[in-house]
């Protein structure tokens, strides 16, 4: 008989340490005024984090306020500098603990997210692997849906955007904003959904997003009309995502899938939402939830209850991690972030065909165009 297999010693610790961290704030104006059901904006702020080790650069970013830069520099830098870039979850956990007295949601978690993403990108580049290989792939590509359709758009602008998505890019799923002015213009909401169906035809899935603009019973009434009259299949934040009882009530009264979760800043948030049976699909945003480390945990939380996850916005950051989970539904291909990511980064992915295929380049495969970024830098 053969003897016992040889004992393989554990790998030695890496000799790399994070030697440098840089954070910059960019402000990119929209191409025209934009609004959803509960908010209007004219620019998007991007907080970019760059880390270095072993002659390699890792980069992450978040769509958040400039206050995240202070969190990165005053709380997280001390944890990151000198750390082993192979130990990303441990560094992220240390960063979370360092921010205890600041509170977790909002700017703090966005800062943690950008740093975590940068560290994972750095680790993958040091190992000369794409992130999708580091995480382990469940699929070769990830489905996307076109997202925009702001309430400030006139019919011609909405039509042109929809025709780009379903025509030139061949995306078979589209989403528009509704709940205009906190739900006070429901007839225009209905008219815009009707327009969307007339433009995209019967074969394309239509999604709507109220951004929490409706009351509970109003959401039920509107949801029934969206589904019955126009075949809408996805109702995002029909009421506030903080109102888990309301989300559950709307979900119980509609055949349309109810979705929420984009404002989740830690795993407890997602576990609470899933336990409340508030959604049919859990949305998770890698730039808010705590980076790739927490995104994968949130996907597992959803999977433990038989739910799918949908990646919220930041499509080029989500492509790799989304390919790593079996319970993915899709990735949001958001108009603003498409503009920003194709402007600021070399290596942005092509949405044509309605899928994103993670690049085989090391890390997430993106590089900051420093000359372009300089035009928008505010800090």
C-alpha positions in Angstrom: 0.0 0.0 0.0 1.1 3.5 -0.7 2.0 5.6 2.3 0.3 8.7 3.5 0.4 11.6 1.1 3.3 14.0 1.7 2.6 17.0 3.9 2.6 20.2 1.9 3.8 23.1 3.9 1.7 26.3 3.9 2.8 29.0 1.6 5.2 31.5 3.1 3.9 35.0 3.8 4.4 37.4 1.0 7.2 39.9 1.1 5.0 42.6 -0.3 3.7 45.5 1.8 1.5 48.4 0.8 4.0 51.3 0.5 1.8 54.1 -0.7 -1.9 55.3 -0.7 -3.3 58.2 -2.7 -6.9 59.5 -2.7 -8.4 62.0 -5.2 -11.8 63.5 -5.6 -13.3 64.1 -9.1 -16.5 65.9 -9.9 -18.0 65.1 -13.3 -21.0 67.2 -14.5 -24.0 65.4 -16.1 -24.6 65.8 -19.8 -28.0 67.4 -18.9 -30.1 67.9 -15.8 -31.1 64.6 -14.1 -33.6 63.6 -11.5 -35.5 60.6 -10.2 -38.5 60.4 -8.0 -36.9 62.0 -4.9 -33.7 63.7 -5.9 -32.2 66.0 -8.6 -28.5 66.4 -9.4 -26.2 68.0 -11.9 -22.9 66.3 -11.2 -21.4 63.0 -9.9 -18.5 62.9 -7.4 -16.0 60.1 -7.7 -13.5 59.3 -4.9 -10.6 57.3 -6.4 -8.1 55.4 -4.2 -4.7 54.2 -5.5 -2.5 51.8 -3.5 1.0 50.6 -4.4 3.1 47.5 -3.5 5.8 45.5 -5.2 6.0 47.8 -8.1 2.3 47.4 -8.9 -0.7 49.8 -8.6 -4.2 48.9 -7.4 -7.2 51.2 -7.9 -10.7 51.5 -6.6 -13.3 54.1 -6.5 -16.7 55.0 -5.1 -19.5 57.3 -6.2 -19.8 59.2 -2.9 -19.3 62.6 -1.4 -15.9 64.2 -1.0 -16.0 63.5 2.8 -15.0 59.9 2.0 -11.5 61.2 1.2 -11.1 62.4 4.8 -12.0 58.9 6.0 -9.5 57.3 3.7 -6.7 59.6 4.7 -7.4 60.0 8.4 -8.7 56.6 9.4 -7.9 54.0 6.8 -4.4 54.9 5.6 -2.8 54.0 8.9 -4.4 50.5 8.6 -3.4 50.0 5.0 0.1 51.2 4.8 2.6 48.5 5.7 0.0 45.8 5.5 0.3 42.6 3.4 -1.8 43.1 0.2 -2.6 39.4 0.2 -4.7 39.8 3.3 -7.5 42.0 1.9 -10.4 40.8 4.1 -8.2 41.3 7.2 -7.2 44.8 6.2 -10.8 45.7 5.5 -12.0 44.4 8.8 -9.2 46.4 10.6 -10.4 49.5 8.7 -14.0 48.9 9.7 -12.9 48.7 13.4 -10.8 51.9 13.0 -13.9 53.8 11.9 -16.0 52.6 14.8 -16.6 56.0 16.3 -17.5 57.5 12.9 -20.5 55.2 12.2 -20.6 52.8 9.4 -23.1 53.9 6.8 -22.7 56.6 4.1 -19.3 58.2 3.5 -17.5 55.9 5.9 -18.6 52.7 4.2 -18.0 54.2 0.7 -14.4 55.0 1.8 -14.0 51.4 3.0 -15.4 50.2 -0.3 -13.0 52.2 -2.4 -10.0 51.0 -0.4 -11.1 47.3 -0.4 -11.6 47.4 -4.2 -8.2 49.0 -4.7 -6.6 46.3 -2.5 -8.2 43.4 -4.3 -7.1 45.0 -7.6 -3.6 45.3 -6.3 -3.6 41.7 -5.0 -4.7 40.4 -8.4 -2.1 42.4 -10.3 0.6 41.2 -8.0 -0.5 37.7 -8.8 -0.9 38.5 -12.5 -4.5 37.3 -12.4 -7.8 39.0 -13.4 -10.1 39.5 -10.5 -12.6 37.0 -12.0 -10.0 34.3 -11.8 -9.0 35.2 -8.2 -12.7 35.1 -7.1 -13.4 32.0 -9.2 -15.9 32.2 -12.1 -19.4 30.9 -12.2 -20.1 32.3 -15.7 -18.2 33.7 -18.7 -20.2 36.9 -18.9 -22.8 38.8 -17.0 -26.2 40.1 -18.3 -26.8 43.8 -18.0 -29.8 46.2 -18.2 -29.8 49.7 -19.5 -30.6 52.2 -16.8 -31.4 55.9 -16.9 -34.7 57.3 -18.2 -34.6 60.2 -15.8 -37.8 62.1 -14.9 -36.2 65.3 -16.3 -36.0 63.8 -19.7 -38.5 64.8 -22.4 -40.0 62.1 -24.6 -37.4 62.7 -27.4 -34.5 62.2 -25.0 -36.0 59.1 -23.4 -36.7 57.7 -26.9 -33.2 58.3 -28.1 -31.7 56.6 -25.0 -34.0 53.6 -25.3 -33.2 53.2 -29.0 -29.5 53.2 -28.2 -29.8 50.5 -25.5 -32.1 48.1 -27.5 -31.0 49.0 -31.0 -27.3 49.7 -31.2 -26.3 47.9 -28.0 -28.9 45.1 -28.2 -29.6 45.2 -24.5 -32.9 43.2 -23.8 -33.7 44.9 -20.5 -34.3 48.6 -19.8 -35.2 50.7 -16.7 -36.6 54.2 -16.3 -37.2 56.4 -13.3 -40.7 57.0 -12.0 -42.3 58.4 -8.9 -41.8 61.9 -10.2 -41.8 64.6 -7.5 -42.4 62.1 -4.7 -45.2 60.4 -6.5 -47.3 63.5 -7.2 -47.4 63.1 -11.0 -48.6 59.5 -11.5 -50.1 60.2 -14.9 -46.8 61.2 -16.3 -45.2 58.1 -14.8 -47.8 56.0 -16.6 -47.3 57.9 -19.9 -43.5 57.5 -19.7 -43.8 53.7 -19.1 -46.3 53.5 -22.0 -43.7 55.4 -24.2 -41.0 53.0 -23.1 -43.1 50.0 -24.2 -43.9 51.6 -27.6 -40.2 52.2 -28.2 -38.7 48.9 -27.1 -41.4 46.6 -28.3 -42.8 43.5 -26.7 -39.7 41.3 -26.4 -37.7 43.7 -24.1 -38.1 43.6 -20.3 -39.1 46.9 -18.7 -38.1 47.9 -15.2 -39.2 50.9 -13.2 -37.5 52.6 -10.3 -39.5 54.9 -7.9 -36.5 55.6 -5.6 -38.9 55.4 -2.7 -41.2 58.1 -4.0 -44.6 56.3 -3.5 -46.6 55.6 -0.5 -47.4 51.9 0.2 -50.9 51.7 -1.3 -50.0 54.1 -4.1 -47.2 51.8 -5.0 -49.6 48.8 -5.1 -52.0 50.7 -7.3 -49.3 51.9 -9.7 -47.6 48.6 -9.8 -50.7 46.8 -10.9 -51.1 49.2 -13.7 -47.5 49.0 -14.7 -47.7 45.2 -14.8 -51.2 44.8 -16.3 -51.0 47.5 -19.0 -47.3 47.6 -20.0 -45.8 44.2 -18.8 -43.4 45.7 -16.3 -41.5 42.9 -14.5 -39.3 44.8 -12.0 -40.3 47.4 -9.5 -37.4 49.0 -7.7 -37.8 50.8 -4.4 -41.6 51.3 -4.7 -41.4 52.7 -1.2 -38.4 53.7 0.9 -35.9 51.0 1.3 -35.9 51.8 5.0 -39.6 50.7 5.1 -39.1 46.9 5.1 -42.8 46.4 6.2 -43.9 48.5 3.3 -41.7 46.7 0.8 -43.1 43.4 2.0 -46.7 44.7 1.7 -46.1 45.9 -1.8 -44.4 42.6 -2.7 -47.3 40.6 -1.3 -49.8 42.4 -3.4 -48.0 42.4 -6.8 -46.8 39.8 -9.3 -44.0 42.2 -10.3 -40.6 41.5 -8.7 -39.8 44.0 -5.9 -36.1 45.0 -5.6 -34.1 47.1 -3.1 -30.8 47.1 -1.3 -28.7 49.7 -3.1 -28.3 51.6 0.2 -26.9 48.7 2.1 -23.6 49.6 3.8 -22.9 46.4 5.7 -23.9 42.7 5.9 -26.4 43.3 8.7 -28.4 45.5 6.5 -28.7 42.8 3.8 -29.4 40.1 6.3 -32.2 42.2 7.9 -33.8 43.0 4.5 -33.7 39.3 3.4 -35.1 38.1 6.7 -38.0 40.5 6.4 -38.9 38.9 3.0 -39.0 42.5 1.7 -37.5 41.8 -1.8 -37.6 39.3 -4.7 -34.1 40.3 -5.7 -31.4 41.9 -3.5 -29.5 44.8 -4.9 -25.9 45.2 -3.8 -23.5 48.1 -4.6 -19.8 47.3 -4.4 -18.9 51.0 -4.0 -21.1 51.3 -0.9 -21.4 47.9 0.8 -17.7 47.5 1.8 -16.1 46.6 -1.5 -15.7 43.1 -3.0 -15.2 41.5 0.5 -18.7 42.5 1.6 -20.3 42.1 -1.8 -19.5 38.4 -1.9 -20.9 38.0 1.6 -24.1 39.8 0.7 -24.6 37.6 -2.3 -24.2 34.6 0.0 -26.8 36.0 2.4 -29.2 36.3 -0.5 -28.4 32.9 -1.8 -29.1 31.4 1.7 -32.7 32.5 1.2 -33.0 31.4 -2.4 -32.7 35.0 -3.7 -30.8 36.4 -6.6 -28.6 39.5 -6.5 -28.4 42.4 -8.8 -25.3 44.6 -9.0 -26.2 48.2 -8.5 -24.4 50.7 -10.9 -20.6 50.9 -11.3 -20.7 48.3 -14.1 -17.0 48.1 -14.8 -16.3 47.4 -11.1 -19.0 44.8 -10.9 -18.2 42.7 -13.9 -15.6 40.5 -12.2 -17.3 39.9 -8.9 -20.7 39.4 -10.5 -19.3 36.6 -12.6 -18.2 34.8 -9.4 -21.7 34.2 -7.8 -24.2 31.5 -8.9 -27.2 33.6 -7.9 -26.6 36.7 -10.0 -29.5 38.1 -12.0 -27.8 41.0 -13.7 -25.7 44.2 -13.5 -27.1 47.7 -13.8 -25.6 49.5 -16.7 -26.3 53.1 -15.5 -26.1 56.0 -17.9 -24.0 58.3 -15.6 -21.5 55.7 -14.7 -21.1 54.5 -18.3 -20.2 58.1 -19.2 -17.8 58.5 -16.3 -16.1 55.1 -16.6 -15.5 55.4 -20.4 -14.2 58.9 -19.9 -11.9 58.3 -17.0 -10.6 54.8 -17.4 -8.8 52.9 -20.1 -10.2 49.4 -20.5 -13.9 50.1 -19.9 -16.1 47.2 -21.0 -18.3 47.1 -24.1 -22.1 46.7 -23.3 -23.0 45.5 -26.8 -25.0 42.3 -26.9 -26.5 43.0 -23.4 -23.6 41.4 -21.5 -20.3 42.4 -20.0 -17.3 40.0 -20.3 -14.7 40.6 -17.6 -11.3 41.4 -19.2 -8.5 38.9 -18.9 -6.1 41.6 -17.9 -4.7 41.5 -14.4 -6.9 43.0 -11.7 -10.1 44.7 -12.9 -8.3 45.6 -16.0 -8.9 49.4 -15.8 -6.3 52.2 -15.7 -7.0 55.8 -14.7 -6.5 58.4 -17.5 -4.6 60.8 -15.4 -4.8 63.7 -17.9 -8.5 63.4 -18.1 -8.9 63.0 -14.4 -7.0 66.2 -13.8 -9.7 68.2 -15.6 -12.3 67.1 -13.1 -10.2 66.9 -9.9 -11.5 69.1 -7.1 -9.3 67.7 -4.2 
